[in-house]
Amino acid sequence: MPQHPPPRPGDERTPGRAYSARFHLLDRQIITEDGTPLAKADDLELTPDSDGSLVVSAVLIGPTALAPRLRGRAARLLDALARRLTTGPTDHHARIAMDHIIRIGAALTATTTAADDTLHPLEDWIRDNVITPLPGSGHAPG
């Protein structure tokens, strides 16, 4: 396995640097510049570059993006629930373009503009009604 040099402090997104999707992007918390949690990076959108190599063009968020990565009964249940509760096309995933990801580190930091435009209504509901009330989420009472 190739060794990657550690990121320079304050410069976690270096142009031209190769990132591992599994280790640097997927399942990372996505936050705004002020630290507000947005979502988790559930999947990636890949597009061909001018030379034909695939590059990450967007981070996909929400249960409709996550379900295909899972297996078994839980995946089928999540997919069915997401499709049932989704108001738009079921093949449309909420996405944050990589142009709006300004830092790749322990979390992915997105611009505030991206945060305003990308969240999926189901992701909003889950965050507000399921995640936030949990003890340890930083917002739970008591």
Secondary structure, DSSP 4 states (H G I P E B T S, - for coil): -PPPPPPBTTB-S-TT----IIIIITT-EEEETT--EEEE--EEEEEE-TTS-EEEEEEEESHHHHGGGS-HHHHHHHHHHHHHH-SS-TT--EEEEGGGEEEESSSEEE-HHHHHHH--HHHHHHIIIIITTSTTSSSS--
